[in-house]
Amino acid sequence: MGPAWPQRQALPSLGEGEGMSLAAERKLGDRIARELYRDPDYLEDAVLDEYIAKLWTPLVDAAAARGELSPELRERFAWRILLGRDRSVNAFALPGGYLGVHLGLIAVVTSRDELASVLAHELSHVTQRHIARSMEAQGRMTPLVIGSLILGALAASRSAQGTQALIVGGQAAAIQSQLSYSRDMEREADRVGFGVLSDAGYDPRGFVSMFGKLQQAAGVNDNGAYPYLRSHPLTTERIADMQSRLPLGVTSTGMAQDMEQAMVSARARVLSQSQVDNLHAWTQLPANLSPQATPAQKAGSLYAATLAHLLLREPQLAQKHWQSLQALTASTTAAARLSRLLGAEWQAARGEYAQVVQGLQPSSMVTRWPRPELVAMAQSLAHLPGHPATPGVVQQLRLQVQNAPYDAQAWNLLATLLAGQGQKLASLRAEGEAQLARLDAQGALDRFRAAQDVARVGTLQAGDHIEASIVDTRVRQIQGQLREMQLER
């Protein structure tokens, strides 16, 4: 995979980007990510988020262990993955350690190793400072201009017409063409990414088989109007280079799909193509499946049909497919869990919120609940005022945001449950934190100021003095950030 912008032939030599500091690159990445969070195609999905995170974390750890990722870079950059509903087969690295992954990519992979290979490649663009090197030649351009050009490149992947609002005229297009990776940078991302993938414990054959899928998808993704998001062509040389790195006697064939991956891919497929006609087509998959279909293919088709019926608001029709899926996956732990979570979605669609909570609540021996179960329970408890499980879920949500303060979805769910408990100040603070996690400083400031108003005129509850102190600190911090952003313009 390549960058979220096109290629340039004459860039400085590879290595550390000295012209752009880590802080400057992170600020630029924040500026771009802020707009992506507002994009209607941005997706928060607990199941897909968790699956990607499970693949991503070992790669980051392996890059650090290999010396590709310095402690300072790991600390200063965001290392966040943003999912988009786009059905094109693409992923891209952005400044500051942000990565974008289209659902179309998740939909076509047949193994976790293939998906991990794309993440490893994009991670390597970041760790090798390719983004900074690509931008050094544009040192006279302001971060605002660079950010606008990159956002224009992203818009071009979906709509040539929409791009014209951000990139206008031949001069801007010529400048945009310089924000790209060279062939040498792509090769280095292949080489470093291959090593990171292998050291992280993934099957390196995934890199080779994924290249084949990307080559097939290249023509499908390209509408011919604007080339800003095209990666460098996957040349025979690059594919052969990856094949040559496989251990002796190992071929690139034999990447079998397991049930879990088939179900995750099915989820991505349905969510990325959720028009009514497509949803009706997904519901027919089990009936049209070949008798020779593997268990993984059967699981994927049943998962897609169930989810499609739910999106069509047909929970009764979804039940039959879900029950077949449940029976098929019962003996496979990971697949059975995904089936159980899909069953919780089915129950919620029927308004059976108490059953969702009862079915997903983990044992009291579990100190940290899995995030998808936690999100599903919180969403159901929002419909069950005074439910005895609410305090435990609130506690788990507090643990979640303590360990992952960028988890906007968890902050929002926490705000909803706290409001239901009558904790208005704490709820407003959580809403502000959710806005901060999405890099919306002005929106966060509005929420925190509303919390200050509550603290001034209301009767504070136990613990509210701490919340009020945190809110006051946040207001001062954000006001400073907004002043700095104004100066940068």
One Martini backbone bead per residue (centre of mass of N, CA, C, O) as a GRO file, in nm:
protein
  489
    1MET     BB    1   0.101   0.032   0.013
    2GLY     BB    2   0.034   0.368   0.015
    3PRO     BB    3  -0.022   0.673   0.021
    4ALA     BB    4  -0.244   0.969   0.039
    5TRP     BB    5  -0.054   1.015  -0.217
    6PRO     BB    6   0.148   1.067  -0.461
    7GLN     BB    7   0.427   1.056  -0.670
    8ARG     BB    8   0.787   1.100  -0.651
    9GLN     BB    9   1.117   1.098  -0.788
   10ALA     BB   10   1.273   1.355  -0.620
   11LEU     BB   11   1.412   1.279  -0.326
   12PRO     BB   12   1.552   1.256  -0.060
   13SER     BB   13   1.718   1.075   0.123
   14LEU     BB   14   1.708   0.841   0.334
   15GLY     BB   15   1.567   0.882   0.659
   16GLU     BB   16   1.573   1.121   0.868
   17GLY     BB   17   1.363   1.394   0.935
   18GLU     BB   18   1.498   1.717   0.989
   19GLY     BB   19   1.291   1.946   0.884
   20MET     BB   20   1.074   1.795   1.072
   21SER     BB   21   0.938   1.786   1.354
   22LEU     BB   22   0.758   1.598   1.564
   23ALA     BB   23   0.567   1.824   1.655
   24ALA     BB   24   0.487   1.923   1.370
   25GLU     BB   25   0.376   1.653   1.264
   26ARG     BB   26   0.160   1.616   1.481
   27LYS     BB   27  -0.001   1.874   1.423
   28LEU     BB   28  -0.069   1.800   1.135
   29GLY     BB   29  -0.216   1.537   1.201
   30ASP     BB   30  -0.434   1.666   1.378
   31ARG     BB   31  -0.558   1.844   1.158
   32ILE     BB   32  -0.647   1.609   0.976
   33ALA     BB   33  -0.799   1.426   1.181
   34ARG     BB   34  -1.019   1.627   1.258
   35GLU     BB   35  -1.163   1.597   0.979
   36LEU     BB   36  -1.206   1.287   0.982
   37TYR     BB   37  -1.395   1.280   1.231
   38ARG     BB   38  -1.619   1.452   1.057
   39ASP     BB   39  -1.661   1.237   0.869
   40PRO     BB   40  -1.920   1.037   0.765
   41ASP     BB   41  -1.717   0.779   0.718
   42TYR     BB   42  -1.662   0.761   0.997
   43LEU     BB   43  -1.585   0.477   1.222
   44GLU     BB   44  -1.748   0.326   1.509
   45ASP     BB   45  -1.636  -0.012   1.583
   46ALA     BB   46  -1.576  -0.239   1.820
   47VAL     BB   47  -1.503  -0.493   1.655
   48LEU     BB   48  -1.305  -0.370   1.446
   49ASP     BB   49  -1.122  -0.217   1.639
   50GLU     BB   50  -1.019  -0.466   1.793
   51TYR     BB   51  -0.899  -0.625   1.558
   52ILE     BB   52  -0.693  -0.412   1.470
   53ALA     BB   53  -0.550  -0.381   1.746
   54LYS     BB   54  -0.444  -0.677   1.762
   55LEU     BB   55  -0.255  -0.632   1.511
   56TRP     BB   56  -0.101  -0.361   1.582
   57THR     BB   57   0.052  -0.391   1.855
   58PRO     BB   58   0.274  -0.603   1.769
   59LEU     BB   59   0.402  -0.414   1.556
   60VAL     BB   60   0.496  -0.188   1.740
   61ASP     BB   61   0.667  -0.367   1.924
   62ALA     BB   62   0.855  -0.476   1.700
   63ALA     BB   63   0.967  -0.204   1.604
   64ALA     BB   64   1.098  -0.138   1.876
   65ALA     BB   65   1.278  -0.396   1.906
   66ARG     BB   66   1.433  -0.329   1.620
   67GLY     BB   67   1.471   0.003   1.613
   68GLU     BB   68   1.249   0.161   1.431
   69LEU     BB   69   1.123   0.265   1.714
   70SER     BB   70   1.146   0.520   1.900
   71PRO     BB   71   1.067   0.639   2.205
   72GLU     BB   72   0.994   0.926   2.110
   73LEU     BB   73   0.804   0.849   1.878
   74ARG     BB   74   0.607   0.682   2.050
   75GLU     BB   75   0.528   0.925   2.240
   76ARG     BB   76   0.451   1.166   2.025
   77PHE     BB   77   0.265   0.988   1.878
   78ALA     BB   78  -0.053   0.854   1.826
   79TRP     BB   79  -0.134   0.564   1.713
   80ARG     BB   80  -0.391   0.580   1.515
   81ILE     BB   81  -0.694   0.425   1.393
   82LEU     BB   82  -0.898   0.497   1.110
   83LEU     BB   83  -1.218   0.432   1.007
   84GLY     BB   84  -1.366   0.365   0.681
   85ARG     BB   85  -1.641   0.304   0.461
   86ASP     BB   86  -1.477   0.260   0.234
   87ARG     BB   87  -1.457   0.015  -0.041
   88SER     BB   88  -1.179   0.053  -0.087
   89VAL     BB   89  -0.847  -0.074  -0.132
   90ASN     BB   90  -0.719   0.085   0.160
   91ALA     BB   91  -0.428   0.254   0.298
   92PHE     BB   92  -0.291   0.516   0.527
   93ALA     BB   93  -0.052   0.754   0.599
   94LEU     BB   94  -0.002   1.003   0.847
   95PRO     BB   95   0.081   1.243   1.018
   96GLY     BB   96   0.168   1.155   1.354
   97GLY     BB   97   0.052   0.840   1.350
   98TYR     BB   98  -0.172   0.813   1.142
   99LEU     BB   99  -0.429   0.577   1.033
  100GLY     BB  100  -0.592   0.451   0.745
  101VAL     BB  101  -0.891   0.236   0.707
  102HIS     BB  102  -1.063   0.057   0.487
  103LEU     BB  103  -1.319  -0.164   0.459
  104GLY     BB  104  -1.231  -0.285   0.186
  105LEU     BB  105  -0.979  -0.422   0.299
  106ILE     BB  106  -1.109  -0.609   0.513
  107ALA     BB  107  -1.299  -0.757   0.301
  108VAL     BB  108  -1.051  -0.907   0.119
  109VAL     BB  109  -0.925  -1.061   0.327
  110THR     BB  110  -0.807  -1.405   0.439
  111SER     BB  111  -0.604  -1.288   0.663
  112ARG     BB  112  -0.432  -1.153   0.923
  113ASP     BB  113  -0.160  -1.133   0.769
  114GLU     BB  114  -0.251  -0.946   0.542
  115LEU     BB  115  -0.343  -0.707   0.715
  116ALA     BB  116  -0.073  -0.676   0.872
  117SER     BB  117   0.102  -0.604   0.623
  118VAL     BB  118  -0.021  -0.325   0.575
  119LEU     BB  119   0.036  -0.206   0.853
  120ALA     BB  120   0.346  -0.245   0.837
  121HIS     BB  121   0.394  -0.063   0.597
  122GLU     BB  122   0.272   0.201   0.716
  123LEU     BB  123   0.443   0.207   0.971
  124SER     BB  124   0.716   0.238   0.814
  125HIS     BB  125   0.668   0.518   0.704
  126VAL     BB  126   0.678   0.645   0.988
  127THR     BB  127   0.947   0.535   1.118
  128GLN     BB  128   1.115   0.653   0.852
  129ARG     BB  129   1.010   0.947   0.785
  130HIS     BB  130   0.867   0.987   0.501
  131ILE     BB  131   0.677   1.222   0.543
  132ALA     BB  132   0.887   1.437   0.615
  133ARG     BB  133   1.057   1.405   0.358
  134SER     BB  134   0.823   1.482   0.158
  135MET     BB  135   0.792   1.785   0.300
  136GLU     BB  136   1.062   1.946   0.295
  137ALA     BB  137   1.028   2.086   0.009
  138GLN     BB  138   0.768   2.244   0.165
  139GLY     BB  139   0.870   2.457   0.389
  140ARG     BB  140   0.699   2.723   0.289
  141MET     BB  141   0.459   2.582   0.379
  142THR     BB  142   0.184   2.562   0.549
  143PRO     BB  143   0.008   2.349   0.739
  144LEU     BB  144  -0.265   2.429   0.619
  145VAL     BB  145  -0.197   2.366   0.323
  146ILE     BB  146  -0.106   2.077   0.354
  147GLY     BB  147  -0.364   1.973   0.485
  148SER     BB  148  -0.552   2.045   0.247
  149LEU     BB  149  -0.414   1.865   0.035
  150ILE     BB  150  -0.456   1.595   0.179
  151LEU     BB  151  -0.764   1.616   0.198
  152GLY     BB  152  -0.796   1.625  -0.108
  153ALA     BB  153  -0.679   1.345  -0.160
  154LEU     BB  154  -0.896   1.193  -0.001
  155ALA     BB  155  -1.141   1.296  -0.163
  156ALA     BB  156  -1.048   1.171  -0.439
  157SER     BB  157  -1.118   0.868  -0.368
  158ARG     BB  158  -1.442   0.939  -0.399
  159SER     BB  159  -1.443   1.252  -0.533
  160ALA     BB  160  -1.371   1.464  -0.778
  161GLN     BB  161  -1.568   1.696  -0.708
  162GLY     BB  162  -1.496   1.732  -0.403
  163THR     BB  163  -1.195   1.817  -0.454
  164GLN     BB  164  -1.228   2.105  -0.583
  165ALA     BB  165  -1.258   2.251  -0.298
  166LEU     BB  166  -0.935   2.188  -0.225
  167ILE     BB  167  -0.831   2.146  -0.533
  168VAL     BB  168  -0.707   2.414  -0.740
  169GLY     BB  169  -0.554   2.373  -1.006
  170GLY     BB  170  -0.240   2.311  -1.135
  171GLN     BB  171  -0.057   2.417  -0.906
  172ALA     BB  172  -0.176   2.252  -0.671
  173ALA     BB  173  -0.131   1.977  -0.807
  174ALA     BB  174   0.177   2.002  -0.825
  175ILE     BB  175   0.228   2.021  -0.523
  176GLN     BB  176   0.084   1.759  -0.442
  177SER     BB  177   0.284   1.566  -0.604
  178GLN     BB  178   0.518   1.606  -0.373
  179LEU     BB  179   0.330   1.448  -0.165
  180SER     BB  180   0.534   1.176  -0.156
  181TYR     BB  181   0.656   0.868  -0.259
  182SER     BB  182   0.910   0.693  -0.340
  183ARG     BB  183   1.034   0.409  -0.454
  184ASP     BB  184   1.236   0.371  -0.222
  185MET     BB  185   1.028   0.402   0.005
  186GLU     BB  186   0.855   0.162  -0.073
  187ARG     BB  187   1.075  -0.049  -0.045
  188GLU     BB  188   1.140   0.008   0.252
  189ALA     BB  189   0.856  -0.056   0.359
  190ASP     BB  190   0.869  -0.346   0.271
  191ARG     BB  191   1.122  -0.439   0.423
  192VAL     BB  192   1.049  -0.345   0.710
  193GLY     BB  193   0.765  -0.468   0.721
  194PHE     BB  194   0.852  -0.762   0.693
  195GLY     BB  195   1.014  -0.772   0.957
  196VAL     BB  196   0.789  -0.687   1.148
  197LEU     BB  197   0.590  -0.909   1.081
  198SER     BB  198   0.770  -1.148   1.163
  199ASP     BB  199   0.841  -1.049   1.460
  200ALA     BB  200   0.520  -1.049   1.540
  201GLY     BB  201   0.418  -1.354   1.427
  202TYR     BB  202   0.366  -1.353   1.133
  203ASP     BB  203   0.292  -1.453   0.819
  204PRO     BB  204   0.484  -1.365   0.541
  205ARG     BB  205   0.283  -1.455   0.316
  206GLY     BB  206   0.088  -1.213   0.347
  207PHE     BB  207   0.250  -1.012   0.179
  208VAL     BB  208   0.229  -1.156  -0.097
  209SER     BB  209  -0.082  -1.202  -0.118
  210MET     BB  210  -0.155  -0.900  -0.088
  211PHE     BB  211  -0.026  -0.795  -0.345
  212GLY     BB  212  -0.227  -0.934  -0.534
  213LYS     BB  213  -0.479  -0.778  -0.437
  214LEU     BB  214  -0.374  -0.491  -0.495
  215GLN     BB  215  -0.336  -0.526  -0.797
  216GLN     BB  216  -0.635  -0.589  -0.859
  217ALA     BB  217  -0.752  -0.318  -0.716
  218ALA     BB  218  -0.629  -0.076  -0.868
  219GLY     BB  219  -0.836  -0.054  -1.105
  220VAL     BB  220  -1.092  -0.022  -0.928
  221ASN     BB  221  -1.009   0.241  -0.761
  222ASP     BB  222  -0.963   0.385  -1.039
  223ASN     BB  223  -1.128   0.662  -1.206
  224GLY     BB  224  -0.910   0.873  -1.364
  225ALA     BB  225  -0.929   1.171  -1.248
  226TYR     BB  226  -0.767   1.139  -0.965
  227PRO     BB  227  -0.426   1.051  -0.848
  228TYR     BB  228  -0.369   1.109  -0.531
  229LEU     BB  229  -0.417   0.792  -0.414
  230ARG     BB  230  -0.202   0.658  -0.564
  231SER     BB  231  -0.002   0.417  -0.579
  232HIS     BB  232   0.248   0.255  -0.652
  233PRO     BB  233   0.309   0.030  -0.849
  234LEU     BB  234   0.306  -0.317  -0.842
  235THR     BB  235   0.574  -0.450  -0.915
  236THR     BB  236   0.747  -0.723  -0.999
  237GLU     BB  237   0.985  -0.653  -0.821
  238ARG     BB  238   0.835  -0.629  -0.548
  239ILE     BB  239   0.710  -0.908  -0.545
  240ALA     BB  240   0.976  -1.067  -0.573
  241ASP     BB  241   1.108  -0.959  -0.317
  242MET     BB  242   0.905  -1.088  -0.118
  243GLN     BB  243   0.944  -1.381  -0.211
  244SER     BB  244   1.257  -1.391  -0.145
  245ARG     BB  245   1.203  -1.361   0.182
  246LEU     BB  246   1.127  -1.630   0.202
  247PRO     BB  247   1.171  -1.917   0.309
  248LEU     BB  248   1.292  -2.197   0.228
  249GLY     BB  249   1.024  -2.382   0.081
  250VAL     BB  250   0.829  -2.135   0.077
  251THR     BB  251   0.519  -2.046  -0.021
  252SER     BB  252   0.249  -1.816  -0.112
  253THR     BB  253   0.063  -2.036  -0.045
  254GLY     BB  254  -0.199  -2.125   0.189
  255MET     BB  255  -0.412  -1.893   0.284
  256ALA     BB  256  -0.623  -1.957   0.519
  257GLN     BB  257  -0.946  -1.915   0.627
  258ASP     BB  258  -1.100  -1.812   0.906
  259MET     BB  259  -1.377  -1.747   1.081
  260GLU     BB  260  -1.309  -1.475   1.202
  261GLN     BB  261  -1.219  -1.335   0.941
  262ALA     BB  262  -1.480  -1.385   0.782
  263MET     BB  263  -1.660  -1.215   0.978
  264VAL     BB  264  -1.510  -0.949   0.963
  265SER     BB  265  -1.531  -0.915   0.656
  266ALA     BB  266  -1.839  -0.917   0.650
  267ARG     BB  267  -1.880  -0.664   0.816
  268ALA     BB  268  -1.727  -0.470   0.630
  269ARG     BB  269  -1.896  -0.518   0.377
  270VAL     BB  270  -2.172  -0.425   0.485
  271LEU     BB  271  -2.085  -0.139   0.601
  272SER     BB  272  -1.970  -0.037   0.310
  273GLN     BB  273  -2.258  -0.165   0.169
  274SER     BB  274  -2.566  -0.021   0.286
  275GLN     BB  275  -2.746  -0.047   0.067
  276VAL     BB  276  -3.036  -0.193   0.001
  277ASP     BB  277  -2.950  -0.375  -0.234
  278ASN     BB  278  -2.702  -0.493  -0.093
  279LEU     BB  279  -2.845  -0.610   0.153
  280HIS     BB  280  -3.019  -0.808  -0.003
  281ALA     BB  281  -2.778  -0.964  -0.116
  282TRP     BB  282  -2.660  -1.061   0.157
  283THR     BB  283  -2.914  -1.237   0.242
  284GLN     BB  284  -2.841  -1.456  -0.007
  285LEU     BB  285  -2.575  -1.607   0.048
  286PRO     BB  286  -2.645  -1.885   0.175
  287ALA     BB  287  -2.819  -1.984  -0.074
  288ASN     BB  288  -2.559  -1.933  -0.288
  289LEU     BB  289  -2.383  -2.141  -0.178
  290SER     BB  290  -2.159  -2.368  -0.206
  291PRO     BB  291  -2.127  -2.700  -0.117
  292GLN     BB  292  -1.794  -2.653  -0.098
  293ALA     BB  293  -1.789  -2.483   0.134
  294THR     BB  294  -1.643  -2.356   0.388
  295PRO     BB  295  -1.680  -2.279   0.713
  296ALA     BB  296  -1.586  -1.986   0.673
  297GLN     BB  297  -1.782  -1.915   0.441
  298LYS     BB  298  -2.037  -1.975   0.598
  299ALA     BB  299  -1.993  -1.774   0.828
  300GLY     BB  300  -1.979  -1.520   0.652
  301SER     BB  301  -2.264  -1.543   0.522
  302LEU     BB  302  -2.429  -1.548   0.788
  303TYR     BB  303  -2.328  -1.282   0.900
  304ALA     BB  304  -2.413  -1.098   0.667
  305ALA     BB  305  -2.716  -1.167   0.673
  306THR     BB  306  -2.777  -1.080   0.959
  307LEU     BB  307  -2.678  -0.784   0.940
  308ALA     BB  308  -2.855  -0.700   0.703
  309HIS     BB  309  -3.127  -0.744   0.844
  310LEU     BB  310  -3.074  -0.537   1.067
  311LEU     BB  311  -3.038  -0.288   0.875
  312LEU     BB  312  -3.341  -0.354   0.760
  313ARG     BB  313  -3.524  -0.417   1.004
  314GLU     BB  314  -3.510  -0.770   1.033
  315PRO     BB  315  -3.496  -0.959   1.303
  316GLN     BB  316  -3.658  -1.213   1.228
  317LEU     BB  317  -3.480  -1.291   0.976
  318ALA     BB  318  -3.208  -1.303   1.137
  319GLN     BB  319  -3.243  -1.546   1.327
  320LYS     BB  320  -3.185  -1.790   1.146
  321HIS     BB  321  -2.892  -1.718   1.073
  322TRP     BB  322  -2.783  -1.692   1.362
  323GLN     BB  323  -2.841  -1.983   1.455
  324SER     BB  324  -2.656  -2.113   1.245
  325LEU     BB  325  -2.400  -1.966   1.335
  326GLN     BB  326  -2.393  -2.066   1.626
  327ALA     BB  327  -2.361  -2.368   1.554
  328LEU     BB  328  -2.099  -2.345   1.375
  329THR     BB  329  -1.919  -2.177   1.616
  330ALA     BB  330  -1.917  -2.328   1.897
  331SER     BB  331  -1.604  -2.465   1.872
  332THR     BB  332  -1.505  -2.155   1.830
  333THR     BB  333  -1.412  -1.910   2.021
  334ALA     BB  334  -1.388  -1.650   1.844
  335ALA     BB  335  -1.645  -1.702   1.672
  336ALA     BB  336  -1.847  -1.730   1.907
  337ARG     BB  337  -1.813  -1.440   2.004
  338LEU     BB  338  -1.910  -1.296   1.747
  339SER     BB  339  -2.188  -1.428   1.756
  340ARG     BB  340  -2.272  -1.313   2.033
  341LEU     BB  341  -2.250  -1.012   1.950
  342LEU     BB  342  -2.459  -1.033   1.723
  343GLY     BB  343  -2.686  -1.123   1.912
  344ALA     BB  344  -2.693  -0.854   2.068
  345GLU     BB  345  -2.786  -0.687   1.825
  346TRP     BB  346  -3.048  -0.839   1.786
  347GLN     BB  347  -3.169  -0.779   2.066
  348ALA     BB  348  -3.159  -0.469   2.042
  349ALA     BB  349  -3.349  -0.457   1.790
  350ARG     BB  350  -3.586  -0.583   1.990
  351GLY     BB  351  -3.545  -0.446   2.289
  352GLU     BB  352  -3.343  -0.657   2.458
  353TYR     BB  353  -3.153  -0.521   2.691
  354ALA     BB  354  -3.142  -0.713   2.934
  355GLN     BB  355  -3.029  -0.955   2.774
  356VAL     BB  356  -2.765  -0.829   2.695
  357VAL     BB  357  -2.652  -0.787   2.980
  358GLN     BB  358  -2.675  -1.082   3.073
  359GLY     BB  359  -2.501  -1.215   2.831
  360LEU     BB  360  -2.225  -1.012   2.868
  361GLN     BB  361  -2.160  -1.036   3.155
  362PRO     BB  362  -1.901  -1.077   3.330
  363SER     BB  363  -1.714  -1.189   3.551
  364SER     BB  364  -1.598  -1.082   3.863
  365MET     BB  365  -1.297  -1.188   3.787
  366VAL     BB  366  -1.297  -0.963   3.580
  367THR     BB  367  -1.118  -0.664   3.549
  368ARG     BB  368  -1.133  -0.653   3.221
  369TRP     BB  369  -1.333  -0.571   2.974
  370PRO     BB  370  -1.424  -0.611   2.679
  371ARG     BB  371  -1.504  -0.366   2.465
  372PRO     BB  372  -1.753  -0.471   2.305
  373GLU     BB  373  -1.914  -0.555   2.555
  374LEU     BB  374  -1.912  -0.279   2.693
  375VAL     BB  375  -2.057  -0.120   2.472
  376ALA     BB  376  -2.315  -0.291   2.454
  377MET     BB  377  -2.401  -0.253   2.749
  378ALA     BB  378  -2.413   0.057   2.756
  379GLN     BB  379  -2.622   0.089   2.529
  380SER     BB  380  -2.844  -0.067   2.689
  381LEU     BB  381  -2.842   0.094   2.965
  382ALA     BB  382  -2.957   0.358   2.839
  383HIS     BB  383  -3.256   0.193   2.846
  384LEU     BB  384  -3.196   0.125   3.183
  385PRO     BB  385  -3.297   0.269   3.435
  386GLY     BB  386  -3.152   0.153   3.736
  387HIS     BB  387  -2.966  -0.063   3.676
  388PRO     BB  388  -2.751  -0.272   3.855
  389ALA     BB  389  -2.512  -0.268   3.624
  390THR     BB  390  -2.419   0.030   3.593
  391PRO     BB  391  -2.185   0.076   3.798
  392GLY     BB  392  -1.994  -0.135   3.667
  393VAL     BB  393  -1.979   0.001   3.385
  394VAL     BB  394  -1.873   0.272   3.479
  395GLN     BB  395  -1.612   0.160   3.594
  396GLN     BB  396  -1.511   0.039   3.322
  397LEU     BB  397  -1.512   0.306   3.165
  398ARG     BB  398  -1.304   0.446   3.343
  399LEU     BB  399  -1.078   0.246   3.278
  400GLN     BB  400  -1.074   0.287   2.974
  401VAL     BB  401  -1.008   0.604   2.974
  402GLN     BB  402  -0.752   0.580   3.140
  403ASN     BB  403  -0.603   0.393   2.916
  404ALA     BB  404  -0.795   0.551   2.675
  405PRO     BB  405  -0.839   0.885   2.623
  406TYR     BB  406  -0.918   0.854   2.295
  407ASP     BB  407  -1.205   0.722   2.369
  408ALA     BB  408  -1.488   0.857   2.264
  409GLN     BB  409  -1.706   0.641   2.294
  410ALA     BB  410  -1.664   0.592   2.598
  411TRP     BB  411  -1.717   0.880   2.690
  412ASN     BB  412  -2.010   0.897   2.585
  413LEU     BB  413  -2.122   0.659   2.749
  414LEU     BB  414  -2.048   0.774   3.022
  415ALA     BB  415  -2.220   1.029   2.999
  416THR     BB  416  -2.494   0.888   2.977
  417LEU     BB  417  -2.485   0.728   3.249
  418LEU     BB  418  -2.434   0.971   3.436
  419ALA     BB  419  -2.692   1.123   3.366
  420GLY     BB  420  -2.880   0.890   3.469
  421GLN     BB  421  -2.747   0.939   3.774
  422GLY     BB  422  -2.725   1.270   3.808
  423GLN     BB  423  -2.420   1.342   3.687
  424LYS     BB  424  -2.374   1.629   3.534
  425LEU     BB  425  -2.080   1.716   3.558
  426ALA     BB  426  -1.947   1.446   3.471
  427SER     BB  427  -2.092   1.431   3.198
  428LEU     BB  428  -1.979   1.693   3.072
  429ARG     BB  429  -1.687   1.614   3.094
  430ALA     BB  430  -1.708   1.362   2.910
  431GLU     BB  431  -1.796   1.517   2.661
  432GLY     BB  432  -1.537   1.685   2.641
  433GLU     BB  433  -1.341   1.444   2.611
  434ALA     BB  434  -1.462   1.343   2.344
  435GLN     BB  435  -1.389   1.596   2.182
  436LEU     BB  436  -1.086   1.578   2.231
  437ALA     BB  437  -1.045   1.295   2.100
  438ARG     BB  438  -1.150   1.444   1.818
  439LEU     BB  439  -1.005   1.735   1.811
  440ASP     BB  440  -1.239   1.932   1.942
  441ALA     BB  441  -1.181   2.212   2.105
  442GLN     BB  442  -1.439   2.385   2.092
  443GLY     BB  443  -1.639   2.167   2.182
  444ALA     BB  444  -1.500   2.114   2.453
  445LEU     BB  445  -1.523   2.399   2.571
  446ASP     BB  446  -1.831   2.409   2.583
  447ARG     BB  447  -1.862   2.171   2.784
  448PHE     BB  448  -1.680   2.282   3.013
  449ARG     BB  449  -1.843   2.544   3.058
  450ALA     BB  450  -2.101   2.400   3.138
  451ALA     BB  451  -1.972   2.269   3.387
  452GLN     BB  452  -1.903   2.533   3.533
  453ASP     BB  453  -2.193   2.625   3.566
  454VAL     BB  454  -2.282   2.390   3.744
  455ALA     BB  455  -2.072   2.440   3.971
  456ARG     BB  456  -2.178   2.732   4.048
  457VAL     BB  457  -2.514   2.663   4.083
  458GLY     BB  458  -2.474   2.393   4.216
  459THR     BB  459  -2.485   2.091   4.387
  460LEU     BB  460  -2.235   1.914   4.503
  461GLN     BB  461  -2.109   1.611   4.479
  462ALA     BB  462  -1.947   1.344   4.520
  463GLY     BB  463  -1.647   1.431   4.342
  464ASP     BB  464  -1.698   1.718   4.204
  465HIS     BB  465  -1.443   1.874   4.284
  466ILE     BB  466  -1.257   1.718   4.096
  467GLU     BB  467  -1.407   1.771   3.834
  468ALA     BB  468  -1.387   2.084   3.849
  469SER     BB  469  -1.078   2.095   3.841
  470ILE     BB  470  -1.041   1.958   3.568
  471VAL     BB  471  -1.209   2.158   3.404
  472ASP     BB  472  -1.039   2.411   3.457
  473THR     BB  473  -0.783   2.296   3.326
  474ARG     BB  474  -0.903   2.245   3.045
  475VAL     BB  475  -0.976   2.534   2.974
  476ARG     BB  476  -0.689   2.646   2.977
  477GLN     BB  477  -0.568   2.455   2.767
  478ILE     BB  478  -0.760   2.521   2.528
  479GLN     BB  479  -0.711   2.822   2.511
  480GLY     BB  480  -0.415   2.786   2.434
  481GLN     BB  481  -0.460   2.620   2.176
  482LEU     BB  482  -0.636   2.831   2.022
  483ARG     BB  483  -0.425   3.052   2.015
  484GLU     BB  484  -0.211   2.888   1.860
  485MET     BB  485  -0.387   2.831   1.607
  486GLN     BB  486  -0.419   3.128   1.526
  487LEU     BB  487  -0.115   3.187   1.481
  488GLU     BB  488  -0.069   2.964   1.253
  489ARG     BB  489  -0.257   3.114   1.036
   0.00000   0.00000   0.00000
